[in-house]
Amino acid sequence: MMLAIYVCLAFGYTAVYGSFGRSGELSFLEEPTAEQEVNEGETVVLDCKVPPGVVVHWELRGVPLDASPRRFMNGTDLVIAKVLHGEDRGPFTCVISDKRTGSDIASRPAYLNIKWLQEMVTIQKASDDSSTVVGGDLHLTCQVEGTQPLKIQWFRNGDGLLTVENVNTTGRDLVVKGLKPHDNGVYRCLASNDAGTAHSSNRIVVNVPGSQWARIVVVPEDTIAKPGSDVMLNCAYQFVDVIEWYFKQTGPLENSTRFSILPNGSLVVRSVSKAEEGLYLCVGIKADSTEIPQGFSGRLQLAYLKDPDNTTLGPFLDNDSMKIVGKGDTLRMGCFAPDGLPKPTVSWSNGEVGPILTIKKVSKAHEGYYTCIITNIADTKNVTFQLAVTTKPVITLNPTSVTVDEGNNALLQCEFQGSSKFTRLQWVKDNTPLRGHRFVEGQFSLAITNVVPSDEGEYLCQITTKPFLPVYSTPAVITVREKLKFLPKPLNTNLELGTVRKVHCRAQGSVPPSVRWFKGIDNEDNFPDHVSDINGTLYFNKVKLEDKGNYTCVAANTQGVINVTIEIDVVASPKFAILPQNPTEVLEGSPLMLDCVAEGDPLPTIHWDKNSNMKNVDDVRYKTLENGSLYIQEVQTSDEGQYGCTAGNSGGLKRYEVTLIVKGNDGYKMYGDGGEEQDSMLSKTVAVTLGAAGAYMILVIGLMVYCKCRSKRKKQTLQEVDPGSQEAGHSGERAKCNGEAVHSEDDGTVSSQNSQSSSHTYGKLVITRDHLTEMMVLGQGQFGDVCLARVENDDKCGGVVMVKTLLETRDEGVLHEFKRELDLFGRVNHANVVKLVGLCRDQYPHYMVLQYTDWGDLKQMLLATKGERKDKPKPPELTAKIMFSLIKDLCLGMEHISNHRLVHRDLAARNCLVSSNLSVKISLSALSKDVYRKEYFHHRNKLMPVRWIAPEIVSDDDYSTKSDVFSFGVTAWEIFARCDMPHAGCSDQEVVSGLLENGGLQLLHHEGTPQSLISLVNECRAANPSDRPLFSSLVIKIADIIDKLE
């Protein structure tokens, strides 16, 4: 009876709380692997991961497994210690049960492919053996079983035997025909397979009698010796004149500090160590014999005993060196001896002999320390554990339901009796364990600070004492009286002149409030005909200038009245009235006016930059006029370049770029008057003529070389095999993406056609290095430097691009990642994803050329909005609508990437680009070595952005679309947090630990963050990948949020 109770506890124990997944149906988080290879005697773990609230047991061939020290559950996994081939092949199934409905589900069957080799190998003589006389036949069989193929080897005195002349080795048999004196000796066999090797436990001595040669009388014995001891090997012959000893092909041995040869022929080996292990050959020599000397061997082995490890005791201990057992249960603890020679014996400190310690009807009197004693002639090892006995907890005070006002504190109490040292109290709300800094759990209480409406629900306390099932209190309901408040609180806003706009004011309370708008200090509610107030929403039918002013929203119900006043400003976004000609040409030394006049309300501020750098127009020769035009006092050749005029006000930004070309007055340097000038002109004429002829020749030669190189390169491109198809590791990547419907493209091409088209596409994108000018280093990434450059090509003239360099390397991981990024940006074509502009791989370093934007990376733009910018135009105010628009662009780009079965792997604000029209493009600069090195952390010998990535990446390197969704959630949080560091108060190691142990740390949102954003982030950052939404559904959800912000 007690054994049956123990089985239930050992194989049914689980924490019964939480949910069963979204559908409420039973499901596995991870099923056991269908087949595993294992060697007999090893320990194996069959995984079975399930949601909380599910009871688990294991079955073998459809029958529930009995508890034993060798097969036991560790959590929900099944541990099999010292696997046996005859008992543990399977099939094993993990069965989960819902005690509320009585339903259960079995996992797929799991089989163990056990490789084994019989430990006891013996040699037997066949019935027709006649090896006792000269000319007889020797017929031996090596008796052994094990996993095929089995290899059998035969030895005589340690020398391997092959099939030659009278010796035949076939399968497990050895046959020696017509025995002669030179066939005398000690015969042994050795069996081997994938599971290991095993020597025969016995030996056969062949001693053909005769007086014409030395005849053995005492054969050296096989001996196992304790390290440091002295060992005597006896040997005696008849008809012998000399006895000699040999060891490892050396000898004859002589008396020394290591060896002593006694007068009777025996050998003494002193202070045995590892160096003295092996076969010792005793040779008898008869002086007048024509036969070869006779030799017989004995093996000397060193005794040993390995140290115990964490698998020596089973079932596994609960806490360090402690085993917790319920009062009245049966304890069966196994002690599995480590390898040793000779085989060690096992006993217990309480007097029990054998590997299993059994205590029935455990009581408090049995508590204490128990030691397993493992011994042989080499050593004695001890393994100790502490036995703790617990009682089932009993709840003495159940929590009671309370009603609390929003913003106040709530207190629930729950008291119990039991083994407090081994008991844990956990509070559960709506079947979910409570987490968060507002929930303060005391020894017998739960305090909730600053109660919010979402805290309303059913609470119960769960008391868990190992090894018993949890005990639950009766439920208590917390009812929250919601206070009257704006949700969200209206904010100051700008309305574009002439547009149709809406301004929302929403309020909530325990009773639905009425909401109205008023304008001005007189609280007028008589709005013009083009303005209407409908249930708290102001509708502007074509905004007019007179609509600007202060507006007050008033919400009222039986709880009271609240109001909020906002300022509405009417603005006109910048528009260019006068622009310079593009391109603009000017003579060197002349003054120049680059016109840039913009209109808008308020009047836009204008700033200039040269080649995307405002510092380039800080020279005293440059002057920005009041109307915004740029005046250059005396143009120099260094002034050539791309000039950008950016006009900005609170309504937004507009930008225009113009190319400036500087020319000399006549192309020549001027001299003085008279003959010198004429001579100079003549010289110039000759020089021009010769120069033109030389230039023509150089042009012809250059064209010939170019055409030849281009033809050769084109031929190489056509013949080139897609480098990604030759890289190792693709199939391995897919194996890591357990069960995901969408995988990274680098886990193998979708089809061979994709691979071929990829190679063809890259061939078309080849550009030469001389097309890349004005390169400027941005930082350093995994492959090498990341630069900005200007690309000048037939199809791409003057555009700024990002160049990722690949240094020469044989690191397959680096090459694989470079190819993966090529596939990522080369195969997609979307407005919110940067395009692959070209490749440059004629020599190292190789260049990957990607699109860039005028405002650069998104992180820097967000950081710029955090502070005041007095010397430069202030970026537009990032309203909730603008920030959700940025998030929507990100989501659209990631949806397109996922639809192409590709995975980004490093989505973050630092790896996205933003343009002056506030549109976002997904990129991958990955400046992990310098600029953003603090945002990466070394884990498993890799640089990982651990604050952005999903828990399955940290634990299993499992990249998928669902892991990109997790990173998208963090990036959305970044946008509203203005690029604060996620989990800023925690170290990188703490973040990793949080991912591994709890599925991730909670992100702290800034005050005023919309609830819709908080819900979106939490949904994307679900610990279980299957609980995260698809990008397609996120696009719809974000669009709905933006519509509600209108």
N, C-alpha and C positions, 0 to 999 in steps of 0.2 A: 504493500500500500504506500509506504513512504517513498519507494523508488518511483512510483507513478507520479507522485506529487513533484518530485525533483525533476522528472522529465518535463512536466508542464512548465516549471519555472525556468529551466535551462533553455528550452527551445521556444517558449512563448513570450519571454520577457521582452517588452518594448515600452517606450514611453507613449501612452495612449492619449495624445492630444493633437490638435491641429486639424487641418482639413485633408480631404481626399483629392484635391485638385479642383479645377474650375467646374468640371462637370459633376462632381460629387461621386464619381465612379472610382472603383478600385483600379489602380495602375501602378506599374513599376517605374521607378526612376532609372534603375539600371538592373538588367537581368544578368544572371551568371553567364560567363563565356561558354559557348556551345561545346568547345573541346580544348583541353589544356594538356600539354606534355609535362610529365613529371617523372623523376626517378624514384624507384621504391626506396622508402626510408626518409624521403624528404617531407617537409610540411607544405601544404598547399591551402590557399584560401579561395573559396567560391564566393564571389561578390553577389550581394542582393541588396540594392538600395531602394527604399520605399518611402512614401510620404509619412509624416507623423500621423499617429492615430491608427496604425495598421498593426495587427498581430501577425507574427511571422513564425512558421515552423518549416522544417525541411523533411523531405521524403526521399527514400531510396527505393527505386523500382516500385513506386506507388504506395509504399508502406512508411508511416512516420518513423523517423530515426529515433532509436533509443539513445538516451544520454550516456556518454562514456568519456573517460579522460582523454581518449584518443580522437574522438569526433565530438565537437562541441561548437556552440554558437558564440561568436564575439560580436555583440550588437545584433545585427541582422545577417551577418556573414557566417558561413559555415567554415570552420577550421578543421582540417584533417591532419593530425600529427602522425608522423611515421607511416606514410602511405603504404598499404599492402596491396599487391597486385590481385590477390584472390578475393578481396573484399570491397575495394574502393573504385572499381571501374565505372560504376554508375548504372543507369542514369540517376542523377540527383536533380530534384526540383525544389524550388523555393515556392512555398504556398503562403499567400497573404489572405487574411480573413478580416471581414468587417463584422465585429461582434453585434453591432446594432441591427444588421439585416440578415446575418447568418450566411452571407455570400462569401465565396472565396475564389481565388484565381491562382493557377499554377504557372510558373515560369516555363520557358523553354527548357528542355532537358539538357543537363550538363554532363559530359563524359570526361573521364580522365584516361588519357593514353599513357599508361604506366609502363615505363621501361624498367626491366628487372633482370637480375642475374642471381641464380641460386647461390646462397652464401656458402653452403657446405658442398664442395666439389670432391668427389672420391674417385679412386682408380680401382677397377676390378679386373681380375684375371678371367679370361674366357675359359670355358669348360675344356677346350681342346689345347690349353696351354701345356707345353712340355719344355719349360725353360730350365729344368733342373739338370739336364744332361747336355753334354757337348753334341752339337748337331740338332738339338731340339728347336722348337719354335716358341717364340714369345708372342702372346696375343693379349693386349691390354685394351680396356675401354675406359674413357674419361666420362664419368657419370655426372651430368650437369643439365639443368634446365634454365631457360631464360628467353628474353626477347630475341627473335631472329633479326638479322643473321648473327649466328654465334661462330666465333673463331676459336679453334682448338689448336694449341701448340704443345709439342712434346719435347722434353729435355732429358738428357742423360748427363748427370753430374754438372748440370747447369748449361751444357752445350745444346743448342737447338738441333733437332733432328729433322731431316728432310727425306723425301722419297728417293733413295739411291740404292742401287745394288740389292742387298738383301733386306733393306729397311723400307717399309711401306706405311705412310701416314695418310689414311683416308677417313674423312669425317672425324668421328670421335675415337676411332680405333688406331692402335699402333701394332704392327706385325713385323717381327724380326725373324727371318727365316734362317735356319742353319746356324744356330748360336755358336760363337767362338769366344775364346777368352777376351778378345778386345771388345766384346759386347757387354762384358760385366760392368756393373755400376748401379747408381741410384736413379730410378726413372720417376719423373714428375710430369704433370700436365698443367697447363694454364688456359683458362677460359676467359674470353673477353667479348663484349658487345658495347652498344651505346651507353649502357648503364654503368659500365666499369669493368674491372678485371677481378678474377678470383683464382688463387692458387689451390691446387689439390691439397686437401687436409691430410691425406696419407701419401705414402710413397711405396714404390715396389723396388726391392733390392734383387738384382739378378747376379747370382754367384755360381757360374758354371764350375763344377768341381774338377780338380786335377792337381797332380803333384808336380807338374812340369812348370808351373807358374805360382806366384804368391797367391795364397788363398785367404780371403778376409774371414776373420773369426768374430771380431767386434766391429760393427759398422757405426761410424759417428752419428749421434742422435741429432734431430732437429731440436733446437733449444731456444726458449724465450728468456731473456735475461733482463734484470733490473739495471737501469743505467748506473754505472760506477761499480758494479759488482765484478767478481772474478768468475770465469766460466771454464770448466774442464770438458774437453771433447776427447772421448776415449776412442782408441783405434788399435786393433791387434790383428796380426796375420800369422798364417802358417807358411812354412817353406819360404821364409823371407830373409834376406840379408840386410836390407836397409829400408827404413820407414821415413818418408819425407812428407811435409805438409806444405800446401800451396793455398794462397788467398788472393783472389782477384787477379789471376794470371801472373802473380809474383811468387817467387820462392826458388828453391826450398827455404822455408822460414828457419831462422836461427834464434837462439836465445837472445832476448833483449828486454827492455823495460816493458814492452807490450806483450811479448810472447815468451813462453817457457815450454820446452819440449822435455818431457820426463823420460827416464830410462826405459819405461814400458811402452813408449811410443805415443802416449797421450799428450794433447796440446792444452796449455793453460793460456787463456786470453785474459789479460789483467785490465781492470778499470774500464769496463766496456762502455763505449760511446757510439755515436752514430757512425763514426769512421770505421768501426769494427764490424758493422753489420754485413752479412753476405754469406756466400758458400765457402766452406773450408774443405779442401780435397786432401784426403789421406791416401798416399801412394805407397804401395808395397813393391819392392824390387828384389827379384831373385837373380843373382849374378850370372848363373850359367843357363838361364832360360832364354829361349829364342822368341818367346812371346813378349808383347809390350808390357811395361809395368802396369799393375792393376791399381785403379783408383776408385774411391768411394767417397761421396760428399755428405756433409751435414750442414744445415742452414742455421745460422745464428741471427735471431731477430731481437730488436730492442723493444722492451715493453714500454707502452705509453698510455696516457689517459688524457683526452682532450678536456678543455674547460666547458662547464655547462653554459648554456645561453638562455635567451628568453623563451625558447621552445621546449626547454627541459621539463618544465611543469605544465600540466594540462588538466583541466581548462586553464586559460590564461588568468593571471591574478587581476583583481579589480583595481588595485591602487598600489603601485610600487611593489611591495612585498606582502600584500594583504589579500586574503580571500574572504569574501563576505558570504555567509550562509544564513538562511532563515532558520529560526528556532523550530525544532522538530523535523527539519529536513535531513536528508542523507548526504554526507560529503564523500565524494569519490575523487581523489586527487591522484593523477598519474605522474610518475617520475621516469622520464625516458632517458636512459643513460647515453651520454655522448660516446663517440667512437673510442675504442680502446683495445689494446692487445696485452694480455689475453682479455676476452670479453669480460667487462666489469660486472660485478654483482651489485644489487640494489637492496637497501634496507632502510627502515625509518627509525627515528630516535625514540619513538614510543614502543619499539620492539617488534613491529610488524616487518615481515620479510617479503620481499617482492616489490614490483614497481607500483602497485596500487595501494594507496592508503584509504581505508574505508572507515567512516564513523557514522553509525546509524543514530537517528533521533538526537541530532545535535542540540546541545543545551549550553547555557552560559558557562557551565563547568568545563566544557571542552575548549574554551577560548585559551589562546596561548600561541607559542611558537612550535612549529614542527619542522624537522630537518630530514631531508633525504640524503642518505649516505651512499656515495658511489665509490667503489673501491676495486682495485686489482693490485698486482704486485708492483706496479709502477708508482701509484699514488692513490690518495683518497681525496675526493671532492665532496663538498657539502653544499646543498641548496636549501635555504630556509624560507618559510613563509609564515605569516601570522594569520591565525584564524580568528575572525570576528563574527559574533552571532548577533543577529538583529531580530526585532519583532515587528510585526505588521503594524503600521501606524493607524491610529483611530482619531478622527476629527471630533473635537469636543466643543468647538464654537464655529458655527457656519457664518459666513458674511451675510449682512442684511442689505436690502435694497435701500437706496437713498436718492433724493432729488436735490440737485445743486444748481445754483445760478452760474451761468457762463462767466468764467474769469475767477471764480472762487476755487477752493481746494476741496477734494473729496477724499474720504478715508474709509477703507474696508478692512475688517479684521477677520482672521481665521486662525484658530488655535487647534493643536493636536497633541496627542501623546504618542510616544514611540522612541526609537533610538535616534536621538537628535543629532548625534555625531555623524551618522551616515544617512541622514534624511535631508532632502531638499524641498523647499516650498517654492512653487512656481505659479504665478498668476496667469490666467488665460482669459482672453476676451474674444467672444464669438469664435471659439475653437482655434484661436491663434495666440501663441505666447507673446506676452507684452515685452516691448523693447522701447527705449527712448529715455532721454534725460528727465522728462516730466514724470516718469513713473518710478517712484522711490519705494523699493521693497524692503520692509523691515523684517524682523524675525517672525512676527505673526501678523503683519499688516501690509497694506498697500496704500500709499499716499499718491494722489494725482494732483499735481500743482497746475494752477491756471487752466482749469477745465475748459475744453472747447466742445462744440456740438458733436464732433466726430468721436468723442469719448463715450457717447451714449451707447449702451449695449448691455449684453449679459456677461457677467464676470463670475469666475469660480476659481477656487484655489486647488492646486494639484499637489498632493503630498507623495513624494517618491522616496521609498526606502529600498535599497537593494537587498535581496534580489526579487522583492515583491512587485506586483503590478501596481501602478499608481492608484491612489485613492483620491476621490473628488468630493468637494463640498457641494452642497445644494447651490444653485445659481443665485446670484444677486444682480439686480438690475440697477444701473445708474441712469437716471433721467436728467437731462440737462435742459434748464430753462434758458433758451437762447435770448441774449440781450439784443436790444434794438441797435443795429449798426449798418453802415454802408458796406456792401460787398460786391465789387471792390469800391474803395473810396475814390470818387471822381478826382481827376488831376487837371492842372492847367494844360491847355491844349491850343494848338494853332490850326486854323481852318484856312484852306486855300481859297482865295478869292474866286467867286464864280462857280464853285463846285457844289454838289449836293452832299451834305454831311449829316451825321447823327452824333449826338453826345448823350451817353447813357448815364443814368443814376439809378442804381439798384440798391435796395435795402432789405434786410431780413430781421425777423424778430420772432418771439414765441407766438405772436399774432401777426398775420400779414399786414404790413403798414401801407398807408397811402403815401405816394411820392409826388411832389410838384416842384417845378422850377420857377424862380423869380429872377428878375434882372435889376441890377443897380441897387443903390442904397435905399431906395424907396420901396423895394420889394414889389415892383410892378409885375403883374402876371398877364398884362395885355400885350401880347407879342405882335409884331407886324404880321401881315398876311403870309409872308414867305417863311415864317417861323411858327412851329406848333409844338405843344407839349402833350405827348400821349403816354400816359402811365409812366412818367419819369424819364422819357426819352425825348430830347429836343431834336426836332427835324428842321434842318435848314435847306430850303429849296432855292439853291443858288445863293451862296454866301455873299453878303454885301459888307462894305467897309463899316457901316454903322452897326454891324452886329458885334463889333468888338466891345469888351467891357467885362464887368464882374457879374457872374451868375451864381445864384444860391439855390441849392437843392435842399428841400425840407422833407423829412420822413417822419410820420406820426402814426402811433397806435396807442393802445391802452397803457403801454409801458412808458410812454412819454413822447418827446419830440427831439429830434436831432437835426442838425443842418451842417452844410459844408459849402464854402464859397470858393469858386475857381475863377481864374481869369482866362477868357477866350480872346485870342488875338487873331486878327485877320491878316494873312500874309500872302504875298505873291512870290513864288519861287523865282530864282534868278533866270533872266533871259538875256542873251547877248544882243546888244544893239549895233555895235561896231566891232568888227574883227579884222585882223591883219590878213594880207594875202598870203596864201600857203602854196608853194614855198615863197619866202621873201629873200631877194638878192640885194646886196649892198656892196659898195666899194669900200675897200680897206681905208680906214682913216676918216670916213664920213660919219656924221651923226645919224642916228636911226631912231624912229619912233614906231614901236609895235603897239598898235591900237588894240585896246580891249576894254570896251565900255559895256556895262551890264545894267539892266533895269530890274527892279523888284521892290517889294515892300516887306520889311525894311530894306533900305538901300544896301545891296550886297557889298561885302568886303572882297577885294580882289588881291590875290597874291600870285607871284610868278615863280617858276622854277625852271632850271635848265637841266636837261637830261635827268629829270625826276629828282633833282636835288636843289632845295631852296638856297643852300649855302653858296651855290654857284652864281647867284645874282646878288651877292652881298658886297661886291666890289664898288668902290666910290664912283666908277664910271657908269654904274647902273642907278637909275632913279625911277621910282614908281610914282606917277603923277596922281593928282587927286581923283581924276576920272578913271584911274585904273590902268592907263597906258604905261608901257615901259619905254623909257628914254635911255639910249646908250650914247654917251657923249662922243666917243671916238672909237669906232668899231675896229677891232683887231681880228687877226685870223683865228685866234683862239676862241673867239666868240661864236664860231660855228657850232651848231648843234640843234637839239630839239627843245623848244621853249613851250612851257605849258602855262596857260592862264586859267586859274580856278576862281570862280565867283561863288560866294556862299553867304547865305543868311539863314535865319531860323526856319525858312521854308525848304532848304536843301542846298545842294551843290551842283554846279555845272562846270565843265572843263573843256578847253579847246587847246589843241597843240599845233604849233607852226614850226616849220624847218627854216632855219636861217643859213644862207649860203653867202660867204664873204669872198669877194673877188678883188684882185689888184687893179690899180688904175689902168696900166697898160701891160702888165705882166712882167715888167723889167725895172731894174733899179736905175734911177736917173743920175746923170753926171753933170759937169759944168758946161760953159758955153764954148763956141768956136770949134777948132779942129778936133779937139778931144771928143766933142759930141758926135762929129761926123765919123771919126774913127770908131767910136763906140757903136754907132748905128750899123756900120759895115760889119764890125765884129759880131754884132747881134744877128745880122742877117745870115752870115755864114754859120753861126752857131745854131740858128733855128733850122737852117737847111739840113745841116749834118744831124742835128738832133732828131728831125722828122724822119730822115732816112734810117737812122739807128733804131728809132722807136718802131718803124715799120718792120724792120728785120726781127726785132725782139718779139713783136706781136705775132708774126708768122710762125716763128719757132715756138712761141708759147702756145699758140693754137694747135700746132702739131702735137706737142707734148700732152696738152690737155685732152685732145681727142683720143690719143693712144691710151692714156691713163683711164679715161672715162670708159672706153671700150673694154679694157681689161677689168675694171671694177664692175661693170655691168655683167660681164661674163661670170665673174666670181659670185655676184649676187644671185644670178640664175641657178648656179650650181650649188649654192650654199644650202646646207640642211639647217632647219630651224634649230638654233642652239638650245632652246628649251627642251627639245625632245631628247637631247643627249644627256641632260643633267640627271643626276641620281636623286632619289628621294621623293619623286612625285607620288608613287603609289603609297609610300609610307605616310604622306600627308593625309591622303584620304582615310587611311586606317585610323587616324587620330580624330576625325570628325565623326564622333559616334552618333549615328542615327539622324544627323541633320539633313533636311531636305535640300538645303542650299549650301554648297561648299565653296571654298576658295578655288579660283581657276587654276592655281598652281598645283592643285592635287591631281593634275592630269588634264589633258585637253578634252573638251566636250566631244570632239570627233576629230578624225584625222584631217578633215577638210579645214577645220579651224586652224590647226597647226600649220598647214600648208599656206593658208591665206595670211596667217600672221607673218610668216617669213617673207611672203611676197610684199605685204604692206611695208615691212621694215626696209625692204630693198628700195621702195619708192621714196622713203623718208630720209635717205642718206644725204647729208650735207657735208661740206668741207669746212675746215677750220678757218679759212680766210673769210668765210661768211659771218663769222662771229667776231664782233669788235667790242671795244670798250668794256671788257670783262672786269667785274668787280666782285670780290669774294664776300658772300653773305655769312658763311659759317662753314662748319665741317659736319658731315654726316657719316653714315656707316661705310659708304663707298669711297669717300674722299671729300674734296672741297665742293661746296654748293655756291654757284656764282650767279650774278646777273650779267646779261650781255645784250647787245643789240644784234639782231640777225638781219642780214642784208642778202636777199635772194631774189630770184625772178618773181616768185610768188609771195615772198614775205619780205617787205622792204621796210627797214627802220623800226621794227617792233622790238619791245623789250621782252626778253625771255629769261627763264631760269634754266641754268645748266648744271646738271648733276654729273660729276666726274667719277669714273670708275678707274681706280689705280690698278696696275698689273698685279694679279693675285691668282693663286691656285686654290683659294678657299672656296670649296663648292657651295657652302652656305651663302657666301656673299654673291657669287655668280648667280645662284638660284634666285635670291631676293631681287637682284638687278633685273633679271629676266621677268620676274613676277610683276615688277612695277612697269616694265615695258608693256606687258600684256594688259595691265590695268588701265593705262592711259592710252594705249594704242588701239584698243578694241572698242572703247566707248565713244560716243559722240553726243554730248549733252551740254546745254547751256550752263549747267551748274557743276561741270567737271572739266578740269583743264585738259587740253588736248596735247598729244605728243606731236611736237613740231618737227622733230627730226632726230637722226642718229649720226654720230660722227665716230667711226671706229676704224679709221685707216691706220691709227697707231695709238699707243697708250699715252695718256689716259683716254679712255673712251668717254664720249659725251652723250648724255641723254638730255635733249632740249625740250622743255615744256613751256606752255603758255604762262604768262605772268600778268598781273593787273597793275593799274596805276596807283592803287593805294596799298598794295603789298599784303602782308599776312593779317588775318582777322584779329589775332591776339593783340597786335600792336595798335590797331585801330580802337579796339575796346579799351585798352589801357589808356589811350589818349583822351577818352571821354570821361575819365575819372577825375582829372584835375583841371584847374583853370589854365588857359593858354592865352597869355597876354600879348606875346610877340607874334603870334601866328593866328590865322583864322580858326575860330572854335568849330570843332566838328558838330554836325547836327545833333540836336538832343535825341537820345535814343529812347523813344517812347516804347510802351509795351507792344504796340502794333508793329513798330519797326523791328524790334527784337524778335517777335514771332515771325516776321517776314524773313529775317536772316535764317531762323531755324527752319522755315519752310523750304528755303533754297537748299539748305543742307540736306533736308529729307528727300527732296526731289532728286538731287544728285545721287544720294545713297540708294534710292529706289532703283534708279537706272543701273547703277553698278551691280546691285543684287539681282536684277532681272537678267544680267549677263553672266550670272553664276560666278561672280568675282567677289573677293573680300578685300577690304581696305587695310585692316589690321592696326592702323595708328591714327584713328580719327580724333582730332582735337582742334581747338581754335588755331593753334600754332601751325597746323598743316592745312589751313584753308586760306583762301585769298578773297579780298573784298575790293570791289571797284568803286569809283566815285559815285555811281548811281545806286550804291548800297546793295548790289547783287553779289552773291557769294559763289565761289567756285571751289570745289574740293581738289586739293593738291596733296603733295607729300614731300615737303622739303626735308623734314626729319633731321633738324640740326641738333643731333643728340650728343655731339662731342664737345660743343662749346656754348653756343647761344642759349640752348634750352637743356643743357646737361642736367640741371637740377630737376627736370621733369621726367628723367629716366633713372632706372635703378638696376644694378646688376643682380639678376636672379637666374639661377641655373646657367651661369656663364653667358648670359645674354643681357643686352640692354633692353629693358622693358619699361613702357610708360605705365607703371603699376597703378597709378591713381586714375587711369582712364579705362583699363582693360577689365574684362569679365573674369570671374573666379575660375572658370574652366580653362582659361589660358594659363593662369598661374600654376594650376595643379597639373594640367595634362597637355599644355600646348595646343588646345583644341580651338582653332580659329574657324569661325563660320559667320554667316550673315547675322545670326543671333548675337554673336559676340560684338559685331559692329553696331547692333542696336544698343547694346549696353554702353559702348563708347559714345554713341550719339546722345544718349541721355545725359552723360557727363558734360558733353560739349554744349548741349542746350542749357544746362546749369551754368556753365562758364559764361555764356552770353549774358544772362541776367545778373550774374555775379561780377560782371566786368572783368573777367579773367582772373579772379582770385584763384589761388591754388586749391584744388580739391583736398579736403581733409588736412587743411593747413596746420592744425594743431597736432598732427600725428607724424611720426617718423615713417620713412619708406618701409621699414621692416614691420612696423605696426600695421601699416596698410596691407602688406602681404599676408600677415597673420590673420587680419580680419577677413580677407578674401578666402583664405583656406579654411578658416574655422566657422565663419558666419555668413559666407556668401557676399561679404562686402560691408564696409562701414557706412553709417548713415550720413548723407550729405546734409549740411546745415544750410538752409536757405536764408537769404537776406530778408529783413523786415520789409513787408510790402510786396513780396514775390507773389504773383497770382497763384491761386489754388490750382488753376488749370495747368500751370507749368509744373507745380509740385507733383500733381498726379501723373503727368506725362513722364517726368523724370523717374519717379518711383516704379512706374510700369516698365519702362525700358531697362531699369537696373534690377529687375527681378533676379533672384539667385538662381532659379531654375531656368535654363534657356528656353524650354518649351512654354514658359509663362510670358515670355517677351513677345510683343506684337511684331507684325511684319511692317516693313517700311511703307507698303502700299496703304495699310490701314492708318498709319501715323500721318501720312499726307492728308487724308480725309479729315482726321481729327484736328490737325493743326489749321486746316482751312476753315473748319467750323469755328474754332477759337477766334480766328482773325475776323470772321464775319460778325461774331458777337461783340467785337471791339469797335466795330464801325459806329 
